[in-house]
Amino acid sequence: MKAEIVTIGTELLLGQIVDTNAAWIAGQLHQIGVDVVYTSTVGDHADRMREILNRALERTDIVLTTGGIGPTEDDLTRQIAAEITGRKLIFHEDLLKQIQQIFSKRGLTFHENNRRQAYLPDGAIPIENPQGTAPGYIIEDTRGILLSLPGVPREMKFLMQETVLPYLRKQTGSSTIRYRVLKVCGVGESHIDHLISDIMQNTTNPEIGLLAHVGQVDIRIAAKSHTEEDADRLIEEQERRIRERLPYHIFGRDHETQEDIIIGLLKQRSQTLAIAESSSGGYIAQQFSAVPGVEHVLRGAVLTMNAESLRRLLPQSRERLEGAEFVSMAAAKAMAMAVARSCGAYIGLGISGVPQSKYGRITDDPVPTYIAVYKKDGSFVVQDYHLSGSPDIVRTRVKNMALELLRRDILGIHQHFSS
């Protein structure tokens, strides 16, 4: 079944409130096999609401609205829903009592305008709202199903989970949707598309799509079937094909992070890590510090902002830094080796680059960054980049590429990759 989500409220169009409802509802509907094919936002204007809701009922099976069912004059959703489905608004005494009880429990004064919330389109199925004073409703119309919920996210989510989703599951049958996300670093979205485009084009179930983030691309696989086991089997078949095309680039699945994976690899090998950063501003160490169990593998981290602080904090770097620039591959190698030795770690990760404070908020000129991984056996793996963008973007990309270089070195994968 196909659905449209209509979020209602002039405040949304003015940018006074960010519409988080549509994205959340879309995710919930997708999980029960309902395809959201349109989302619309309309202000508190009767003619425009009629136009949007009529069009939505003509082109989809399910229309779900949020907002516009409160007690004020500009809460028009009930009225418009009744008009476009050829119904009258009918007063519900039981709903009024529930609303009055909520006011009484909260010690609030009940004003007569709240009676509006007890009127629903004739024949509509009420959705009681213990979280607030605005009940929702379901209209089973000849053109499709129209559901109206409060715009308050907390109330909307409660009614979705308690009433709407169980109702829609009965309407749509027993199909289930399962997801898997393969996380990729070290290769761009266009190159991934080139490598697996035939798989994506020739497969409709599961659906396969790409979502690019800063320094990372997600390959999303969604399968629909009557059982979770069958859906998982469909996903696993396509995951195997994708991994054959991307044998080195997929670092994790679903909610796994680069930090999770690296900590796991280090634990498996009884190895430890130390980090020295300059341009990334301690961001890499900060990300590691939030992962449970990091204390077993991370021996220490150092932040240096210039050559003087580097020599002072990591005196073992002096020999390698002799005559070298602070921002250089020689500096990155010196940092990696020195921090490993100083902290007694098996692996050292060194990041040398221009501190963010020196190039302002945004730079169009590529900023050089040098990354080195040192191992206790004396070996180095290095990579250099020239990155542009805001400090946050550069920092995130540096973190992602540094951890991808580290992951590959731990696994013994030394194929070249790009940002």
VOGU-3710 file (C-alpha; in Angstrom, 3 decimals, decimal comma):
1> mkaeivtigt> 0,000/0,000/0,000  1,114/3,549/-0,763  0,902/6,412/1,707  1,263/10,172/1,886  2,185/12,066/5,041  0,734/15,572/5,365  2,101/17,772/8,143  -0,139/20,732/8,920  0,749/24,065/10,504  1,771/27,513/9,330
11> elllgqivdt> 4,602/27,467/11,890  6,259/24,709/9,840  6,264/26,864/6,706  7,661/29,845/8,614  10,581/27,771/9,859  9,590/28,305/13,480  9,386/24,548/14,066  11,399/21,820/12,354  9,205/19,033/10,990  10,549/15,847/12,552
21> naawiagqlh> 7,174/14,082/12,399  7,249/13,146/8,715  10,648/11,444/8,860  9,751/9,456/11,971  6,368/8,369/10,608  7,903/7,376/7,263  10,352/5,100/9,033  7,589/3,458/11,057  5,364/2,904/8,027  8,198/1,456/5,979
31> qigvdvvyts> 8,845/-1,140/8,659  5,316/-2,536/8,296  5,440/-2,629/4,508  3,705/0,677/3,719  5,525/2,672/1,046  5,546/6,423/1,685  5,546/7,927/-1,806  4,792/11,567/-0,945  5,177/13,967/1,954  3,516/17,387/1,981
41> tvgdhadrmr> 3,414/20,363/4,325  0,560/22,848/4,305  -0,285/25,855/6,448  -3,471/26,472/8,424  -5,397/27,586/5,330  -8,710/25,894/4,495  -8,537/26,031/0,678  -4,961/24,785/0,526  -5,714/22,029/3,019  -8,663/20,868/0,887
51> eilnralert> -6,463/20,821/-2,193  -3,628/18,888/-0,536  -5,819/16,317/1,224  -8,015/15,691/-1,831  -4,949/15,174/-3,986  -3,407/12,864/-1,394  -6,533/10,679/-1,255  -6,618/10,472/-5,050  -3,037/9,276/-5,445  -2,412/7,062/-2,384
61> divlttggig> -4,146/4,406/-0,294  -3,345/5,910/3,112  -3,153/9,589/4,084  -1,748/10,368/7,514  -1,912/13,925/8,831  -0,337/15,527/11,874  -1,385/18,839/13,383  -4,474/21,002/13,213  -6,688/19,023/15,627  -6,305/21,288/18,656
71> pteddltrqi> -8,916/23,628/20,211  -8,162/26,926/18,435  -9,820/28,657/15,475  -6,943/27,810/13,141  -7,105/24,079/13,928  -8,972/23,149/10,760  -8,052/19,525/10,090  -11,254/17,976/11,510  -13,446/20,356/9,527  -11,587/19,855/6,239
81> aaeitgrkli> -11,409/16,071/6,675  -15,180/15,975/7,178  -15,831/18,170/4,129  -13,679/16,242/1,653  -15,154/12,887/2,735  -18,758/14,160/2,653  -19,407/13,904/6,389  -20,684/16,060/9,226  -18,834/16,707/12,469  -20,441/14,706/15,281
91> fhedllkqiq> -20,093/15,511/18,973  -18,740/12,696/21,204  -19,764/13,068/24,839  -17,329/10,364/25,952  -14,395/12,191/24,358  -15,424/15,428/26,078  -15,410/13,668/29,471  -11,926/12,297/28,794  -10,674/15,755/27,843  -12,219/17,302/30,967
101> qifskrgltf> -10,621/14,614/33,146  -7,198/15,399/31,695  -7,652/19,094/32,530  -8,779/18,207/36,037  -5,848/15,858/36,694  -3,391/18,514/35,556  -5,040/21,240/37,613  -5,869/23,272/34,507  -8,936/25,368/33,730  -11,209/23,868/31,079
111> hennrrqayl> -12,236/26,494/28,513  -15,212/25,997/26,226  -13,087/26,103/23,081  -11,723/22,698/24,107  -15,141/21,235/23,264  -14,063/21,439/19,599  -11,742/18,521/20,191  -14,713/16,269/21,002  -16,123/16,695/17,469  -15,073/14,097/14,901
121> pdgaipienp> -16,173/13,391/11,318  -19,251/11,142/11,266  -18,281/7,466/11,226  -14,646/8,139/12,121  -12,914/5,723/14,477  -11,724/7,743/17,515  -8,109/7,411/18,659  -8,090/8,205/22,361  -5,149/10,330/23,475  -4,141/9,831/27,132
131> qgtapgyiie> -1,006/11,895/26,462  -2,912/15,078/25,586  -6,304/16,642/24,955  -6,574/16,197/21,175  -7,926/12,778/20,121  -7,013/11,490/16,697  -9,290/9,608/14,324  -9,415/7,212/11,388  -11,741/7,721/8,416  -12,271/4,720/6,138
141> dtrgillslp> -13,293/6,554/2,967  -14,135/5,176/-0,484  -10,911/6,719/-1,794  -8,688/5,418/0,983  -7,860/5,673/4,670  -7,416/9,105/6,260  -5,783/9,220/9,697  -5,296/12,406/11,715  -2,944/12,683/14,688  -1,748/15,513/16,958
151> gvpremkflm> 1,256/17,519/15,823  2,992/17,256/19,213  5,699/14,621/18,563  5,354/12,896/21,945  1,591/12,466/21,539  1,851/11,520/17,864  4,427/8,785/18,519  2,380/7,310/21,355  -0,771/7,098/19,227  1,179/5,693/16,280
161> qetvlpylrk> 2,657/2,895/18,353  -0,431/2,096/20,420  -3,175/2,392/17,807  -2,208/3,386/14,269  0,506/0,830/13,522  -1,527/-2,145/14,857  -4,503/-0,924/12,800  -2,437/-0,569/9,630  -0,804/-3,976/10,091  -4,264/-5,528/9,878
171> qtgsstiryr> -5,002/-3,541/6,720  -1,745/-4,375/4,963  -1,419/-8,051/5,868  1,413/-9,858/7,603  4,428/-8,790/5,537  7,557/-7,680/7,342  10,517/-5,561/6,282  14,084/-6,151/7,408  17,029/-3,826/6,915  20,767/-4,009/6,769
181> vlkvcgvges> 23,254/-1,187/6,328  26,757/-1,863/5,025  29,148/0,931/5,976  31,876/1,901/3,536  34,895/4,171/3,870  37,755/4,860/1,485  35,720/5,028/-1,725  33,158/7,568/-2,929  29,457/7,170/-3,676  29,884/7,394/-7,457
191> hidhlisdim> 32,540/4,666/-7,484  30,370/2,379/-5,353  27,483/3,018/-7,748  29,762/2,066/-10,654  30,762/-1,177/-8,943  27,298/-2,387/-7,893  24,883/-0,520/-10,202  23,858/-3,722/-11,992  22,977/-5,354/-8,664  20,936/-2,303/-7,654
201> qnttnpeigl> 19,108/-2,077/-10,987  18,283/-5,768/-11,293  17,037/-6,251/-7,738  13,636/-4,991/-6,587  13,357/-7,111/-3,446  15,544/-6,378/-1,598  15,763/-2,708/-2,521  19,341/-1,418/-2,484  20,228/2,259/-2,133  23,189/4,485/-1,326
211> lahvgqvdir> 23,348/7,259/1,259  26,437/9,465/1,382  27,741/11,011/4,601  30,890/13,029/5,216  33,730/10,583/4,575  31,443/7,544/4,554  28,797/5,892/2,372  25,995/3,602/3,576  24,679/0,807/1,372  21,126/0,200/2,576
221> iaakshteed> 19,422/-3,129/1,850  15,687/-3,499/2,601  13,843/-6,784/2,038  10,121/-7,484/2,327  8,720/-10,949/3,000  6,123/-12,816/5,042  8,673/-13,863/7,667  11,767/-12,265/9,140  13,755/-15,376/8,237  12,878/-15,107/4,540
231> adrlieeqer> 13,634/-11,384/4,518  17,010/-11,991/6,172  17,804/-14,666/3,586  17,094/-12,219/0,752  19,337/-9,628/2,399  22,200/-12,051/2,989  22,204/-13,121/-0,659  22,601/-9,530/-1,864  25,100/-8,675/0,878  27,311/-11,527/-0,321
241> rirerlpyhi> 27,210/-10,194/-3,901  28,015/-6,650/-2,765  30,932/-7,788/-0,612  32,393/-9,613/-3,605  32,502/-6,264/-5,447  33,810/-4,336/-2,412  36,125/-6,826/-0,685  38,186/-4,252/1,254  35,925/-1,235/1,741  33,050/-2,400/3,968
251> fgrdhetqed> 34,122/-1,818/7,554  30,898/-2,543/9,437  27,158/-3,180/9,499  24,101/-1,431/10,897  25,005/0,495/14,073  28,692/-0,446/14,139  31,152/2,459/14,059  34,762/2,537/12,934  35,765/2,846/16,572  33,729/-0,262/17,493
261> iiigllkqrs> 35,400/-2,288/14,753  38,943/-1,163/15,548  38,575/-1,789/19,279  37,261/-5,264/18,475  40,170/-6,005/16,127  42,721/-4,829/18,684  41,148/-6,941/21,438  41,197/-10,030/19,208  44,917/-9,543/18,601  45,811/-8,405/22,143
271> qtlaiaesss> 47,194/-5,192/20,649  47,092/-1,641/21,984  46,871/1,817/20,437  48,105/5,345/21,140  47,090/8,474/19,224  48,828/11,787/18,494  46,750/14,489/16,769  47,222/18,034/15,561  44,733/19,229/12,919  41,950/16,910/14,100
281> ggyiaqqfsa> 41,992/18,654/17,483  41,685/15,547/19,627  38,509/14,474/17,827  39,723/10,934/17,124  40,638/10,278/20,750  37,326/11,796/21,848  35,368/9,435/19,585  37,263/6,423/20,920  36,737/7,473/24,529  32,955/7,088/24,206
291> vpgvehvlrg> 33,148/3,375/23,289  32,761/0,814/26,108  35,901/-1,266/26,593  38,254/1,296/25,063  40,333/1,336/28,267  41,601/-2,141/27,390  43,207/-1,050/24,111  43,814/2,723/24,142  47,009/3,451/26,066  46,960/7,216/25,636
301> avltmnaesl> 46,393/10,223/23,387  48,263/13,475/22,807  47,130/16,742/21,193  49,855/18,988/19,760  49,216/22,339/18,088  52,766/23,251/17,011  56,273/21,818/16,670  57,349/23,105/20,083  54,509/21,357/21,928  55,142/18,203/19,895
311> rrllpqsrer> 58,796/18,082/20,937  57,880/18,774/24,559  55,029/16,266/24,817  56,693/13,608/22,688  60,455/14,042/23,149  61,113/10,815/21,258  59,944/12,611/18,092  62,837/15,112/18,109  65,242/13,057/16,029  62,729/12,381/13,277
321> legaefvsma> 61,514/15,995/13,328  64,981/17,430/12,815  64,686/19,766/9,824  61,083/18,700/9,059  57,998/20,903/8,881  55,336/20,504/11,575  52,771/19,783/8,837  54,439/16,999/6,876  54,579/13,260/6,439  57,799/13,227/8,445
331> aakamamava> 55,934/14,856/11,336  53,054/12,357/11,116  55,506/9,441/11,215  57,389/11,008/14,114  54,137/11,510/16,023  52,955/7,937/15,406  56,229/6,369/16,501  56,786/8,654/19,482  53,274/8,307/20,923  53,429/4,511/20,607
341> rscgayiglg> 56,764/4,340/22,390  55,857/6,916/25,031  52,591/5,140/25,898  53,914/1,603/25,520  51,432/0,790/22,736  51,837/-1,717/19,925  50,398/0,729/17,347  50,745/4,491/17,060  48,458/6,712/14,963  49,813/10,128/13,993
351> isgvpqskyg> 47,825/12,963/12,369  49,746/16,002/11,082  47,891/18,917/9,530  47,076/22,597/9,691  45,235/23,438/12,956  41,652/24,543/12,278  42,229/27,892/13,971  44,677/28,874/11,216  42,367/28,558/8,209  39,108/30,009/9,534
361> ritddpvpty> 35,562/28,752/9,270  35,580/27,528/5,657  38,409/26,998/3,207  38,118/26,501/-0,551  41,829/25,785/-0,749  42,758/22,163/-0,013  44,370/21,775/3,407  47,187/19,195/3,608  46,806/16,360/6,095  49,251/13,519/6,684
371> iavykkdgsf> 48,359/10,259/8,432  50,791/7,610/9,627  50,340/4,261/11,363  53,381/2,887/13,180  53,778/-0,641/14,527  56,135/-1,909/17,188  58,032/-3,919/14,550  59,163/-0,605/13,051  56,844/-0,614/10,024  54,883/2,398/8,783
381> vvqdyhlsgs> 51,784/2,809/6,629  51,152/6,367/5,448  48,582/8,357/3,488  48,278/12,053/2,616  45,227/14,114/1,686  44,367/17,634/0,624  40,903/18,402/1,995  38,662/21,464/1,724  35,472/22,581/3,457  34,445/23,723/6,908
391> pdivrtrvkn> 36,561/22,692/9,918  33,878/20,210/10,997  33,811/18,558/7,576  37,599/18,404/7,321  37,870/17,016/10,849  35,278/14,300/10,191  36,913/13,266/6,928  40,338/13,140/8,568  38,951/10,949/11,343  37,244/8,582/8,926
401> malellrrdi> 40,246/8,224/6,627  42,687/7,805/9,516  40,624/5,039/11,083  40,153/3,342/7,727  43,933/3,364/7,191  44,355/1,955/10,695  41,710/-0,750/10,152  43,301/-1,893/6,924  46,761/-1,976/8,441  45,552/-4,109/11,345
411> lgihqhfss> 43,977/-6,519/8,829  46,979/-6,449/6,501  45,057/-4,775/3,653  47,305/-2,291/1,896  45,339/-1,372/-1,242  45,281/2,355/-2,013  42,093/4,237/-1,272  40,953/7,840/-1,700  38,847/10,307/0,258
//
